[in-house]
């Protein structure tokens, strides 16, 4: 058991750094009111960050990370094991995110803004609408809200907890950050943590999540990682 946990320590170290950096950024980076005018520079930056961890572009991010052991010319068996581990973690995170959203049913922050703008009576009233009606309400908010924020509101009318984008970023840091640290690739690990922090902040800036949603996603990723198997790459060699 101790060996199993010790193998995961670099991964939890990477995730811990991400949690500390994101927690600090949440309290330092001001999130303006959702109706505040948005510059194109800010809009493009946050849109790129959030898209890199959302459907369908998260597949590109995942593919690039999966190619790193190939570029590092690791043994084929090691690459296969790494891909299997990451694949299991991806599936578990998707299932967990879907179940938790359904069970907690916490309204997204922007639904409270829709209430403040008198477009719905309450967040609960928004979620009681059918898909077409939800889309119409969000479009009406376009008079007050920047298109950079509205594009996310239109695309995601489900619940808030946890953040699917952040849980993806968290498992990338947890798995690949630990992978890089274990092999002395500290700059790659650091870059990954900074990217993930940007993803978390972008979700708050867009009005898609509360701080508890993004921090809860990190905790969920940590718990899920305990279900990922570990293989001793030297086991067969020692037997021989």
C-alpha positions as CSV (number, residue, x, y, z in Angstrom):
1,X,0.0,0.0,0.0
2,X,2.8,2.4,0.9
3,X,4.6,1.6,-2.3
4,X,1.4,2.3,-4.3
5,X,1.0,5.7,-2.6
6,X,4.7,6.6,-2.8
7,X,4.5,6.2,-6.6
8,X,1.8,8.8,-6.7
9,X,3.6,11.4,-4.6
10,X,5.0,13.4,-7.5
11,X,1.6,13.6,-9.0
12,X,0.0,14.9,-5.8
13,X,2.8,17.3,-5.4
14,X,2.0,18.8,-8.8
15,X,-1.7,19.0,-8.0
16,X,-0.9,20.6,-4.7
17,X,1.0,23.3,-6.4
18,X,-1.9,23.9,-8.8
19,X,-4.3,24.1,-5.9
20,X,-2.2,26.7,-4.0
21,X,-1.6,28.8,-7.2
22,X,-5.3,28.7,-8.2
23,X,-6.5,29.5,-4.6
24,X,-4.0,32.4,-4.5
25,X,-5.1,33.7,-8.0
26,X,-8.8,33.6,-7.0
27,X,-8.1,36.0,-4.1
28,X,-5.7,38.2,-6.2
29,X,-7.2,38.4,-9.7
30,X,-10.3,40.6,-9.6
31,X,-13.4,39.2,-11.4
32,X,-15.4,42.1,-12.7
33,X,-19.2,42.3,-12.8
34,X,-20.6,40.1,-15.6
35,X,-22.1,43.1,-17.3
36,X,-18.8,45.0,-17.4
37,X,-17.5,45.8,-20.9
38,X,-14.8,43.4,-22.1
39,X,-11.8,44.2,-24.2
40,X,-11.0,41.9,-27.2
41,X,-7.6,41.1,-25.7
42,X,-9.2,39.8,-22.4
43,X,-12.0,38.1,-24.3
44,X,-9.7,36.2,-26.6
45,X,-7.3,35.2,-23.8
46,X,-10.0,33.8,-21.6
47,X,-11.8,32.2,-24.5
48,X,-8.6,30.4,-25.6
49,X,-8.0,29.2,-22.1
50,X,-11.5,27.9,-21.5
51,X,-11.7,26.3,-25.0
52,X,-8.4,24.4,-24.5
53,X,-10.1,22.5,-21.6
54,X,-13.6,22.2,-23.1
55,X,-15.3,20.2,-25.8
56,X,-14.1,19.5,-28.4
57,X,-10.7,21.2,-28.0
58,X,-9.8,19.3,-24.9
59,X,-9.1,16.4,-27.2
60,X,-6.3,18.4,-28.8
61,X,-4.8,19.2,-25.4
62,X,-5.0,15.6,-24.4
63,X,-3.5,14.4,-27.6
64,X,-0.5,16.8,-27.3
65,X,0.1,15.6,-23.7
66,X,-0.1,12.0,-24.8
67,X,2.5,12.6,-27.5
68,X,5.1,13.8,-24.9
69,X,6.3,10.3,-24.0
70,X,6.6,9.5,-27.7
71,X,8.8,12.6,-28.2
72,X,10.8,11.6,-25.1
73,X,11.4,8.2,-26.8
74,X,10.2,6.2,-23.9
75,X,9.8,2.4,-24.3
76,X,6.6,1.4,-26.1
77,X,5.3,-0.6,-23.1
78,X,5.8,2.4,-20.9
79,X,3.9,4.6,-23.3
80,X,1.1,2.2,-23.5
81,X,0.8,2.0,-19.7
82,X,0.8,5.8,-19.5
83,X,-1.9,6.1,-22.1
84,X,-4.1,3.5,-20.3
85,X,-3.7,5.2,-17.0
86,X,-4.6,8.6,-18.4
87,X,-7.5,7.1,-20.4
88,X,-9.0,5.6,-17.2
89,X,-8.6,8.9,-15.4
90,X,-10.3,10.8,-18.2
91,X,-13.3,8.4,-18.2
92,X,-13.6,8.5,-14.4
93,X,-13.5,12.3,-14.4
94,X,-16.2,12.6,-17.1
95,X,-18.5,10.2,-15.2
96,X,-17.8,11.9,-11.9
97,X,-18.4,15.4,-13.3
98,X,-21.7,14.3,-14.9
99,X,-23.0,12.5,-11.8
100,X,-22.1,15.4,-9.5
101,X,-23.7,18.0,-11.6
102,X,-26.9,16.1,-11.7
103,X,-26.9,15.3,-8.0
104,X,-25.9,18.7,-6.7
105,X,-28.0,20.8,-9.2
106,X,-26.2,24.0,-8.2
107,X,-27.2,26.9,-10.5
108,X,-24.4,28.6,-12.5
109,X,-23.4,32.1,-11.4
110,X,-24.7,33.7,-14.6
111,X,-28.2,32.5,-13.8
112,X,-28.2,34.9,-10.8
113,X,-27.1,37.7,-13.2
114,X,-30.1,36.8,-15.5
115,X,-32.3,37.2,-12.4
116,X,-30.7,40.5,-11.6
117,X,-31.4,41.7,-15.1
118,X,-35.1,40.6,-14.6
119,X,-34.9,38.1,-17.5
120,X,-35.9,35.2,-15.2
121,X,-37.6,35.2,-11.8
122,X,-34.9,33.0,-10.2
123,X,-32.1,30.6,-11.2
124,X,-34.6,27.7,-10.5
125,X,-37.0,29.3,-13.0
126,X,-34.3,29.3,-15.6
127,X,-33.5,25.6,-15.1
128,X,-37.2,24.9,-15.3
129,X,-37.3,26.1,-18.9
130,X,-36.8,23.9,-21.9
131,X,-33.6,24.2,-24.0
132,X,-35.1,26.6,-26.6
133,X,-36.5,28.9,-23.9
134,X,-33.1,28.9,-22.1
135,X,-31.4,29.9,-25.3
136,X,-33.8,32.7,-25.8
137,X,-33.3,34.1,-22.3
138,X,-29.5,34.0,-22.7
139,X,-29.8,35.8,-26.1
140,X,-31.8,38.5,-24.5
141,X,-28.9,39.1,-22.0
142,X,-26.8,40.0,-25.1
143,X,-28.0,43.6,-24.7
144,X,-26.1,43.8,-21.3
145,X,-23.4,41.1,-21.5
146,X,-20.3,40.9,-23.7
147,X,-20.3,38.3,-26.5
148,X,-17.1,36.9,-25.1
149,X,-19.1,35.8,-22.0
150,X,-22.3,35.1,-23.8
151,X,-20.8,32.5,-26.0
152,X,-20.2,30.3,-23.0
153,X,-23.6,31.0,-21.5
154,X,-25.3,29.8,-24.7
155,X,-23.2,26.7,-24.9
156,X,-23.6,25.5,-21.3
157,X,-27.0,25.7,-19.6
158,X,-26.4,22.8,-17.2
159,X,-25.4,23.0,-13.6
160,X,-22.3,24.4,-11.9
161,X,-20.7,21.9,-9.6
162,X,-18.0,20.7,-10.3
163,X,-16.3,22.6,-13.2
164,X,-15.8,20.1,-16.0
165,X,-13.1,22.3,-17.6
166,X,-11.2,22.6,-14.3
167,X,-11.4,18.9,-13.5
168,X,-9.9,18.2,-16.9
169,X,-7.1,20.7,-16.2
170,X,-6.7,19.2,-12.8
171,X,-6.2,15.6,-14.1
172,X,-3.8,16.9,-16.7
173,X,-1.7,18.5,-13.9
174,X,-2.1,15.6,-11.6
175,X,-1.1,13.0,-14.2
176,X,1.2,14.7,-16.6
177,X,2.6,17.2,-14.1
178,X,3.7,14.2,-12.0
179,X,4.9,12.5,-15.1
180,X,7.2,15.5,-15.9
181,X,8.4,16.0,-12.3
182,X,9.3,12.3,-12.1
183,X,11.5,12.7,-15.2
184,X,13.0,16.1,-14.2
185,X,11.0,18.1,-16.7
186,X,10.2,20.9,-14.3
187,X,9.6,23.6,-16.8
188,X,7.0,21.5,-18.6
189,X,5.3,20.8,-15.2
190,X,5.4,24.5,-14.3
191,X,3.9,25.5,-17.7
192,X,1.1,23.0,-17.2
193,X,0.3,24.3,-13.8
194,X,0.2,27.9,-15.0
195,X,-2.1,26.9,-17.9
196,X,-4.5,25.0,-15.6
197,X,-4.6,28.0,-13.3
198,X,-5.6,30.1,-16.2
199,X,-8.4,27.7,-17.1
200,X,-9.8,27.9,-13.6
201,X,-9.7,31.7,-13.5
202,X,-11.3,31.8,-17.0
203,X,-14.3,29.8,-15.7
204,X,-14.9,32.4,-12.9
205,X,-14.4,35.3,-15.3
206,X,-17.0,33.9,-17.7
207,X,-19.5,33.6,-14.9
208,X,-19.7,29.8,-15.4
209,X,-18.5,28.8,-11.9
210,X,-18.1,29.7,-8.3
211,X,-14.6,29.4,-6.6
212,X,-16.0,26.3,-4.7
213,X,-16.7,24.7,-8.1
214,X,-13.1,24.9,-9.4
215,X,-11.5,24.1,-6.0
216,X,-13.9,21.1,-5.7
217,X,-12.8,19.9,-9.1
218,X,-9.2,19.7,-7.9
219,X,-10.3,17.6,-4.8
220,X,-12.4,15.3,-7.1
221,X,-9.3,14.7,-9.3
222,X,-7.2,13.9,-6.3
223,X,-9.7,11.3,-5.1
224,X,-10.1,9.7,-8.5
225,X,-6.3,9.3,-8.9
226,X,-6.4,6.7,-6.1
227,X,-8.3,4.4,-8.4
228,X,-5.6,4.5,-11.1
229,X,-3.4,1.4,-11.2
230,X,0.3,1.6,-10.9
231,X,2.8,-0.8,-12.7
232,X,6.3,-1.5,-11.7
233,X,8.3,-1.0,-14.9
234,X,11.2,-3.0,-13.5
235,X,9.1,-5.9,-12.3
236,X,9.9,-8.2,-15.3
237,X,13.5,-7.2,-15.3
238,X,13.9,-8.1,-11.6
239,X,12.2,-11.5,-12.2
240,X,14.7,-12.3,-14.9
